[in-house]
Amino acid sequence: MAQHVSITVIGGGAAGIGFGAALKSYGFRDFVILEKGEIGDSFRSWNRHTRFISPSFTTNGFGFPDLNAVTPETSPAYTLGIEHLSGRDYAYYLQKVAQNKSLPIRVHTEVEEVKTLPDHRYALQLVGQPPLVTDYVFVAIGDYAYPYVPKIPGSAYGIHYVDVKDYNHFKSGKEQVIIGGNESAFDLAINLAEKNIVNDLFSTESAFNSNDPDPGHRLSTYTYERYMAHADLINLNVGKSVLAIKHDHQDDDYVILFKDGSITKTENQPIFATGFANILSPLAEKLFINKDNRPVLDEHDESTILPNVFMLGPQVQHGDADLCYVYKYRQRFSPLAETVLRRIGIEINPRITAMYRRAGMYLQEFDHCDVNCDC
């Protein structure tokens, strides 16, 4: 007989750990977090040079939590003494939060499929383990493991930002073409510029010159400051939409064709810095409608095709704001915990609600939009 649990959270990253901590804060215990690797697995796979663009600072004592904290009372900066954390730094912080909260986490537990049962519950098929029956599913798989590459002829000739694990094999003197004009594109270019490599960025639009006050729509000050130190080696070309990529086997060059009729050649494989989309995962694509590589959600961040299936994390949108950073999407942990607990029939402790509100971690209003974000 399959094990039963009321709430199952799929993913042990920032969203899964933060939401689990919220459930525990409300006194709820009948849930489990399933992580296919280790806690913070996606963060562990970051390039070792990649850092959080949002700074961590011990502001908790002044009534506002660290920007990268997933609970009101913790701080990565306090825990690690680091302002711009690496992926492994952050995974360590998440692990400490999970231990401190005694969260019910099962690591190395991969969900292969979510099946709908006749009684409107769900059976989670687990790789190499007995199935798990649950009433509510929260998808918190993040997006870093699901890089988005435009569907253009020859896209296989390029590589994605996530595939660049080391910059040592890039040779000085050879220009690098980067397709993209936002945070990940500039992060690539800056790291390569430090090796004296000229970078040509091509993008239909860019956050570089944006005046939008939403940090999700403009280049972070952390990235801009780093860029200014290497601006002479980074060329941004906006309004350039890639049509196709070809490989000239005779010259061993890569040829990038643009919709405006222009072309450019490069000796190195072009790199896509075009963002991420977890809706492309085999799991999420069956649970949510895909619209412009975003999951379609209702006002409760719930699937529009399956009841009691929710999305957590950076792919959620509210109004004109993409919740693509931790300090944004953590604002949905408490409201969603309250939503599901009310459905179960559990009275909400107003003191916990007040705690999340005081910390600026309580976003209730919802107005869906279709603005994309490359974080």
N, C-alpha and C positions, 0 to 999 in steps of 0.2 A: 504494500500500500504506500502511495506517495505521501511524503511529508507535506503538511499544510502550514502556511504562515500567512498572516493577514496582509502584510505589505512587503513587497520585494523591491529593492532598489538595485538596478543593474549598473554597476560601475562604482569603483572605490577611489575615485579622484576627488577633486575639490567639491563638485556638486554632490556626489554621493555621500561623502563624509560630512559635509555641511548640513545636508538634509537629514541624515541620520542623527546628527547631534541635536537638531531641532526637535525631532520626534522624541528623543530621550529627555530633552528639556521639558516637554509637555507631559512627561511621565509615561509615555507609551513604550512598550517593550516587545510587542508581537510583530517584529519585522526582522529582515535580514538584508545585508548588503552583499552582493555577489561580485567578485572581482576576478577577471580571468587571469590576471598576473599578480603583481604585488600592489599594495596600496600606492596610489600615485603613479601607476605604471606608465601612463602617457608622458608625464613629466620626466620620468627617468630616461625616456628615449630622446629627449631634446639633445641637440648639439651642445657640447659642453661649454661653448662660448655664448650660447643664448641666455639672455637674462630677462626677468620680468621688467616690463617698461613702466609699470606702476610701482612707485617706491613703497617699501615697507618702513614704517616708523612707529614708535611706541606712543601713539596718541590715545591709547585706551584710557589712561589716567585723566584725560581731559574730556571724556564722554563720547569719543568717536573712535571706533576700532581701526586698527591697522588696515590699510586698503586691501591687503591680500589675505586677511583673516577670514575664516569660514564660520566662526562663532563670535559673538560679541565680546567674549572675555579673553580670547587668545590673541597672540601677536607673533608672526614669523620673525619680525625684527627683534623682539624680546627674546625669543627662543634661540635664534641663531646669530644675532648681532650683525645681520647683513641687510643692506638697503635694497639692492637689486638682486634678487635671488636667482640661482640657477634652477634648472628643473629638478636636479637631485636634492638641492637644498629644500625645495618646496615639498617634495615627496617625503622627506624626513619630517617636516613640520606636520603634514597630514597624518603620518603614522603616529606621531606623538598625540595629536588630537584624538585619533581613534582609540589609543590606549587610555588616555585620560578620561574619555567618556565611556569606556568599556563597550564600544559599539560591536554589535553582532556581525562580524565580517567573516566571510568565507573566501579566502584567497585561492588562486589557481582553480577557480570554478567558472567555467565558461558556459554561457547560455547559448545553445545552438539554435533554438527555436521557441517561440511563444505560441501556444495553441489555445484557441478558445474552447471552453467546455460548455456543455448544454446548460449548466446552471449559472452561466455568465461569469464564472471564475476562469482562471488561466492556468494552464499546465506548462511549466518551463522545462524544456528538454535540456538537460545538462550533459556536457561531454564527459563520458566515462563515469557518470554518477546517476543515481535514481532521480526521476523527475520531481519537481517541486510544484505543489499546487498553491496558488495565491489568489487573493481577492483584488488586490491593487498592484499595478506595475508602474514603477517610476524609472524611466530610462535616463541614465546619467553617464552615458558612455563618452562624453566629451566630443571633441572633433579632431584633435591632432592626429589621430590614427587614420583619419579619412580625408586625405588631401584631395582637393578639387583641381582637376586638370581640364581645361576647355576641350570640348569635343571638336577638334579640328584635324584635318589630314596631317599626318606626320607628328602628332603629339607624342608618340612613343619615342621620337628622337630626343626629346627633352627629359629632364629629370625634375623632380619637385623639391621644394625647399626642405621638406622633411627628410629627403634622401641625402642631404649634405651633412654628414656627421663629422667631417674633419676638413679643414682648409689647407692642410699641408700639401695635398697633391695638386693644388692649383699653382701654375707656374707664373712667375712674375713676367710681365711683358706681353702676355696674351690677354686681349680684351675679353670680358665676359658679358654675354647678353643675358639680361634678366627680364622676364615677362611679368610685369606687375609694378605697382607704384605706391604701395602702402607699407605698413610696418615690416612685414617679413621681407619684402623686396629691399628696403633700405638696410635692414639688419644684415642681409647677405652682402650688399654692396659695401657697407662699412667694414665688415670683417675682411672682405677681399681687398679693399683699398688699403687696409693696414699692411697687406703684403705687396703693396705697390702695383696692384692690378687695376686697370681702368675698367669701369663698369658702365654699360649702356642699359638703362631701364626703359622699357616700352610699355605703356599702359593707356587704356582708353580714358581713364581719369585717375586722379591721384589725391591722396589726403594731404599732400605736401603744402599746397597753397590754400587749403580750406580755411574758411573763417567760421565754420560751424563750431559752436561751443561744446558740442558733444565730443568727448575724447575718442569715441569710436569712429568718428568721421574725419578726424584730423590727425596729423602726425604728432606723436607724443613729444614732449619737451626733451625727454631722455634721448630719443632717437634723433631729434633735430640737432641737439647739442653735439652728439657724436658725428652726425653728418657734416656739420660745419667744419669740423677738424679735417675732413677729407673731401670737401666739396669739389676740389679741382680734379678728382679722380672719379666722380660720379656724374653721369650725364642722364638727366631725366627727360624723356620724350613723351609728352602727353598727347592724347588724341590719336594714338596708334593702336589699331585693332588688328591682331594677328589673324591672318587668313589661313595660313598653312606653313608647315616646316618641311623642308626637303634636305636630303643628305647628298652632297656632291661627292660621289665615291672617288672621282678622279683626283680632285684636290683635297679630299677628306675635309671639306668644309660643310657647315650647316647653313642653309639658306632660309631666312625667315621672310615670308611674304606678307605684306600688310594690305588691308582693304583699300587703302588709298592708292595702291599701285606701286608703292615703293618696296624696296627689299634691303636687307642687310645680311652680311655674311660674318661668320665667326668660326674660329678653329675649335672652340670648346662647345660642348653640349649646352644649349640654352637651358636656363633654369626657370621653372614656373614658380612664381611666388604669388599664387592666385587664390590663396585661402583654403578653407576646409569646409566640409559638409558631411556631418554624421548621418544625414538622411540617406546617404549613399551606402551605409552599412547594410548588410543582408538582414540584420535584425530590425533596424528602424524602418527600412523601406516597406516592411509588411505591416507596421503598426501605425504609420502616419501617411497622410497624403503628401506627396512631394510637389511643391510649387516653387519654381525658380531655385531649386536646391535648398529649400527651407522646409521644415515640417509645418504643416498647417495645423494650428492649434486654436482652441476656443478660448473664452475669457478665463478659464481655469488652467490654462496651459495643458489642456487635455486633448487627446486625439479626437478628431471629428468622425472617425470611422469605428473606433473601439472604445466603449465606456470604461472608465476607471484605469485608463492607460495615459500616463502623463510624461512630459518632457521636462528635464532639469538641465540647467547649464547654459553654455554660450550660444546655443542655437535658438534660444527663446528671444522673442522681440516684444517690446512694449512701446506703444506710440511710435515716435520717430527714433527711439533709442534701441540700438542693438545691445543686448545684455551679454556682450562678448568678453567682458572682463570679470574677474572674480568679484570686485566690489560692486558690480552691477547685478549679476545673476544671483548673488547671495541674498539679495533683497526679496527673493521669491521663496526661500526655504520656509520661513515661518508662515506666510499666508497659505502655502500649499499644504503644509503640515496641518493647519487648521481646517482646510477644505476636506482633507481625507478623514481626519478625526471626527468631524461633524457627520460625515456620511456613515462612519462606523457607529456613531451614537455616543461619542465621548465628549463630555463637557470641557470647554476650553478654559485653561487657567489664565485669567486676564493679566496676571503678573508677568507671565512669560511673554505675552503679546506686548506688554508695556516695555519689557526689557529690549526686545527686538526693535520696537519703535524708537526708543531713546537712542539706540545705537545707529539709527539710520539704515536698518536692515529689514525694512518692511514696505515692500511695494505692492499695493493692492490693486490700483487702477490698471486697466488693460484696454489697449486700443491697438489692434493688430495692424502691422504695416509690412511692407515688402522690401525694406531697405537692406542691402547686403553689407557685410562687414568682413574685412580681412584682418584678423587679429593674430 
